[in-house]
Structure formats: C-alpha cells, structure tokens
Amino acid sequence: MVFFDRFAIGEWAAKHALEDLTPYIEKQTEGDPLRIDLATYYPWTFEEASYRPPGSNEARRVYGIPTIADARLLYTNLDLLRQEGLTTEGGQPKLPTTWTELRAYATRLSRFRTPGNGPMVSCASGSRRPSADSFLYMFAFQAGGHCSVRWAAGPPWTRPRSFARSGS
C-alpha cells in the first residue's frame, strides 16, 4: 500500500505499476463494516483514481482509493477591485479568468511596505495538517511563483552554526 496522488494514478496504471483494485471492490459484501462504498465518494475522485487505456471503450478500472479532496479558492476583495477600476462596463467587479489577468491584477493591487522592496506575501495556509500547506505551494508553483524568505545573514542552513552538533 502507498499514499499516492490521484492525478498520477492513470500514468502509473498505464505502466502496470499499480494493482487493479476493481476485483477486490466488486467482491465486497453489503454487510462488511470495512466495505468501500463508491457511492459515498465524490465521483471525480474515483475518476482520477481510475484508469482506462486511451481509445478503449472498456470500463474504467480502480487503481486507488481516494483519501482526501481539496478545493482551491481565490478570495477576492470586491471593494478593492471597484476602487482600482477592475470592473465590467456595468461597474461590477471583474474577476480575473486567466493566469495573465491574475498576474496583472496582483501587480496592480499589490501594496508595498517600503517602495521597491516587494509586496509582503505569506505562503502558509494556517492548517494544523502539515500536508495541507503543499496544496498552497502547488497552486503557487503552477502559476510560476515560488515561496521564499529573505534572511539578512542568508538562510539558516548556510550558517556554520546550523550544522554544529549538540554539545559542540
């Protein structure tokens, strides 16, 4: 058993690197308390966890059991969009619909603490679950961004003291 991203299951199933779970799911009995009931999952999670060879009409086969699902959101301050004139002809806030628009909006809406020093940006989701932060990073990386912190003396791992052994 392995914890695996749903989006990559099809690629690995095509290489015959994953076990087809369909026969095991089909053999389950209705009264089994450990039964995996596909009807209790979001359908798209099982679509991602399934595979059918390209061009084939055969039924999709299940190669993974979804354990998590996430929703990616873009919170928008509609008043700020109005203030900056990012509106439709009717004066309603116009949301960005492409990466190019999102970048242009981000540039236009950025507020700097010190002129020319860049906007203050945080890359933390505030989640108590460590793996949750990876979802924010994936969204940022997909958009061509990166998360970094500026240290006056360089990052901690480049300082000799960071590598000192306990008691040294």
C-alpha positions as CSV (number, residue, x, y, z in Angstrom):
1,M,0.0,0.0,0.0
2,V,1.2,3.5,-0.8
3,F,-0.1,7.0,-0.4
4,F,-0.2,8.3,-4.0
5,D,-1.6,11.5,-5.7
6,R,-4.8,10.7,-7.6
7,F,-3.7,12.8,-10.6
8,A,-0.7,10.5,-11.2
9,I,-2.6,7.2,-10.9
10,G,-3.5,6.9,-14.6
11,E,0.1,7.3,-15.7
12,W,1.3,4.6,-13.4
13,A,-1.6,2.3,-14.0
14,A,-0.8,2.5,-17.7
15,K,2.7,1.2,-16.9
16,H,1.2,-1.7,-15.0
17,A,2.9,-0.4,-11.8
18,L,-0.3,-0.4,-9.7
19,E,-2.7,-3.1,-8.7
20,D,-6.1,-3.1,-10.2
21,L,-8.4,-2.8,-7.2
22,T,-11.7,-3.4,-9.1
23,P,-11.9,-7.1,-8.4
24,Y,-11.5,-6.5,-4.6
25,I,-14.1,-3.8,-4.6
26,E,-16.5,-6.0,-6.6
27,K,-16.1,-8.9,-4.1
28,Q,-17.1,-6.8,-1.1
29,T,-20.3,-7.8,0.7
30,E,-23.0,-5.4,1.6
31,G,-22.8,-6.0,5.3
32,D,-19.0,-5.7,5.6
33,P,-18.2,-2.8,8.0
34,L,-14.9,-2.2,6.2
35,R,-16.7,-2.1,2.8
36,I,-15.6,0.7,0.4
37,D,-18.8,2.2,-0.9
38,L,-18.0,4.1,-4.0
39,A,-21.4,6.0,-3.7
40,T,-20.0,7.8,-0.6
41,Y,-17.2,9.4,-2.5
42,Y,-17.2,12.4,-4.9
43,P,-17.4,10.9,-8.3
44,W,-14.5,12.9,-9.7
45,T,-12.2,11.5,-7.0
46,F,-12.8,8.0,-8.3
47,E,-12.5,9.1,-11.9
48,E,-9.0,10.4,-11.0
49,A,-8.2,7.2,-9.1
50,S,-9.2,5.0,-12.1
51,Y,-7.8,4.2,-15.5
52,R,-8.9,3.1,-18.9
53,P,-6.4,2.7,-21.8
54,P,-6.7,5.6,-24.3
55,G,-9.1,4.8,-27.1
56,S,-10.7,2.0,-25.2
57,N,-14.4,1.6,-24.6
58,E,-13.9,-0.8,-21.6
59,A,-15.0,0.3,-18.2
60,R,-12.6,2.3,-16.0
61,R,-10.7,0.2,-13.5
62,V,-10.0,1.5,-10.0
63,Y,-6.3,1.8,-9.0
64,G,-6.6,4.0,-5.9
65,I,-8.9,4.7,-3.0
66,P,-9.3,8.5,-2.5
67,T,-8.4,9.6,1.0
68,I,-8.6,13.4,0.7
69,A,-10.1,16.0,-1.5
70,D,-9.4,19.7,-1.6
71,A,-10.9,22.8,-3.0
72,R,-8.8,25.7,-4.3
73,L,-10.2,29.1,-3.7
74,L,-9.3,32.6,-4.7
75,Y,-10.6,35.1,-2.1
76,T,-11.4,38.4,-3.7
77,N,-11.9,41.8,-2.1
78,L,-14.7,43.1,-4.4
79,D,-14.5,46.7,-3.0
80,L,-10.8,46.8,-3.8
81,L,-11.5,45.7,-7.4
82,R,-14.0,48.5,-7.7
83,Q,-11.6,51.1,-6.2
84,E,-8.9,50.1,-8.7
85,G,-11.4,50.2,-11.7
86,L,-11.2,46.5,-12.3
87,T,-14.9,46.3,-13.3
88,T,-17.2,45.4,-16.1
89,E,-18.9,48.0,-18.2
90,G,-21.8,47.9,-15.7
91,G,-19.5,48.8,-12.8
92,Q,-19.5,45.3,-11.3
93,P,-16.1,43.8,-10.1
94,K,-14.5,41.8,-12.8
95,L,-12.7,38.7,-11.6
96,P,-9.5,37.5,-13.3
97,T,-10.1,34.5,-15.6
98,T,-6.6,33.7,-16.8
99,W,-3.1,33.5,-15.3
100,T,-2.2,36.6,-17.3
101,E,-5.1,38.5,-15.8
102,L,-4.3,37.2,-12.3
103,R,-0.7,38.4,-12.6
104,A,-1.8,41.8,-13.9
105,Y,-4.3,42.1,-11.1
106,A,-1.7,41.1,-8.5
107,T,0.7,43.7,-9.7
108,R,-1.9,46.4,-9.8
109,L,-3.3,45.5,-6.4
110,S,0.0,45.0,-4.6
111,R,0.7,47.3,-1.7
112,F,4.4,47.7,-0.7
113,R,5.7,48.3,2.8
114,T,8.8,50.0,1.5
115,P,8.7,51.4,-2.1
116,G,10.6,49.0,-4.3
117,N,11.0,46.3,-1.6
118,G,8.3,44.0,-2.9
119,P,4.9,43.1,-1.5
120,M,4.5,41.3,1.7
121,V,3.4,37.7,0.9
122,S,2.8,34.7,3.1
123,C,3.0,31.1,2.0
124,A,1.2,29.5,4.9
125,S,-2.2,28.0,4.9
126,G,-2.7,28.1,8.7
127,S,-3.7,24.5,8.6
128,R,-2.8,22.2,11.5
129,R,-2.3,19.4,9.0
130,P,1.3,19.7,7.7
131,S,0.4,18.2,4.3
132,A,-2.2,21.0,3.7
133,D,0.5,23.6,3.1
134,S,1.6,21.6,0.0
135,F,-1.7,22.5,-1.7
136,L,-0.9,26.2,-1.4
137,Y,2.6,25.6,-2.8
138,M,1.3,23.6,-5.7
139,F,-1.1,26.4,-6.6
140,A,1.7,29.0,-6.4
141,F,4.2,26.9,-8.3
142,Q,1.6,26.1,-11.1
143,A,1.3,29.9,-11.5
144,G,5.1,30.3,-11.9
145,G,5.6,31.6,-8.4
146,H,7.9,30.5,-5.5
147,C,7.9,30.8,-1.8
148,S,11.0,32.3,-0.2
149,V,12.0,34.2,2.8
150,R,14.7,36.9,2.9
151,W,17.3,36.5,5.7
152,A,19.8,39.2,6.4
153,A,22.6,36.7,7.1
154,G,21.5,34.2,4.5
155,P,19.3,31.1,5.0
156,P,19.9,29.3,8.3
157,W,21.2,26.1,6.7
158,T,24.1,28.0,5.2
159,R,25.4,29.2,8.5
160,P,28.1,27.0,10.2
161,R,26.3,27.1,13.5
162,S,23.3,25.4,11.9
163,F,25.4,22.3,11.5
164,A,27.0,22.3,14.9
165,R,26.4,19.1,16.9
166,S,24.7,19.2,20.2
167,G,27.4,20.0,22.9
168,S,29.9,21.3,20.3
